[in-house]
């Protein structure tokens, strides 16, 4: 790719809000040959089975992971009939396929000058493509990555909530970082007034902060969205500090929650990493604390 994807206005807005605020951005990634339904059908066939997830789209905003019905169609058929089958699907870690790796890295290179001075090196860079039927719902959840979601086809509305402890107890954050909590999180109707609706059409994008809870409602047409994500020194430090707090809580203590950006939570992070390294050396890693 030689032409910039993000507009100057989009980059300026991203620079204003990163890393802590959701915002609508603008981009030029339209009619890209890698993001047509036929190209995505080929990509789905090329990816490993665990890199493709598809779900019924007629779901409530809040649903426990064990209550999500199993899909009834195969991957290729789901994409071919996406206009009518009431589904949403995600192709995960698209960088496993070289042309998509090139696309992902070109996009991330455009935002790197804004990202790295604030939150450190861009780590664990990954891309995801969402293909969604009209009217489908992606349930209430959060993710551990920094994320920009670029809308390529169709429209959708994301409702984004505060990523601090306004909605969720510290224990929920800690369990998530220890792999003990699914990305879907419990929904309560009294959360709704705290959410901010951001609607995007082709040529628009949303910056989603780390672990900002959100749900998505698709518009009345097929949607294709590209999500570019990364972890950072800052986000890993917050995750390690949460894990360290879990250990303190098991000892009967009531630890202070990690501080928000620009704090880096280095002390607790380094303590947890030292303990994890010691446990691994002693062969205790993976056992109950």
Protein Blocks (a to p, Z undefined) as FASTA:
>chain_A
ZZdfbdfklmmmmmmmpckbccddddfbehiaklcfklmmmmmmmpcfklcccddfbbcf
bdcfklpccdfbdfklmmmmmmmnopadddehkllpmklmmmmmmmmmmmmmmmmmmnop
aehiacddddddehiacdddddfbdcddddfbdcdddddddfblmlpcfklmmmmmnopa
cfbdcddfklmmmpccddddehiacdddehiacdddddfbdcdddddddddfklmmmmmm
mmmmmmmmmnopacddddddfbehlmmmmmmmmmmmmmmmnopgoiaZZ
